Amino acid sequence: MKDCRTPSYTVDADVKVNGHAFTNNSDDSNGSILHGSSTNIVWHKSSVEKIDRQELLQQKGCVIWITGLSGSGKSTVACALTRALHARGKMTYILDGDNVRHGLNRDLTFKAEDRAENIRRIGEIAKLFADAGVICIASVISPYRKDRDTCRSILPDGDFVEVFMDIPLCTCEARDPKGLYKLARAGKIKGFTGIDDPYEAPLNPEIVLQQGEVCPPPEAMAEKVISYLEAKGYLHA
């Protein structure tokens, strides 16, 4: 009778655990790997690595994480930044907080636990873009410091560039481009960041974009980010 037993294999795979490489060589693992809630999954290495994709694109993949209050200009700066980089022949992609909630995160509310999950998912997507060699621009309020730090932790050192839109609440509320502050003040929106839910400003962001007596144009703010990327070598392979 033919032996139909599954043959044994030796598993030697690099697994990403919290952004760090891990080799599964435990004698009692039986080739299984536990990561989060999933079991028996193994990281499959590609024959084309990040460095190969970066060489093709002539740039280095990273995540530009733009955080700040609603109305601080995150999306406007993100668009100015992607236009300027595109003009330089660089591949970018914007993950806008509102846009992502139209699709992937449409099942999430604005409760604290769902906000954390929203940021976790965006962070994981951004990591994939960066691994593809793309300069990923995440434009999200991301009010909680812990959630932003978690996104930083899953990327290689230096590949998470936190950009803090340091614009006063009074200015953001005066702009109120979506009319949300007015609704929050009227009690029609609960848990609105800056009104009845906190915004935890970054402690050590790579870049701070501030407003003086006159708010700089978004193109000038974008150039400040580009200067940082140039200095750090991200615009070359």
Beta strands, then each sheet from edge to edge (+ up, - down):
strand 1: 14-17
strand 2: 20-23
strand 3: 62-67
strand 4: 92-96
strand 5: 135-139
strand 6: 160-166
strand 7: 207-210
sheet 1: 1+ 2-
sheet 2: 4+ 5+ 3+ 6+ 7+
end
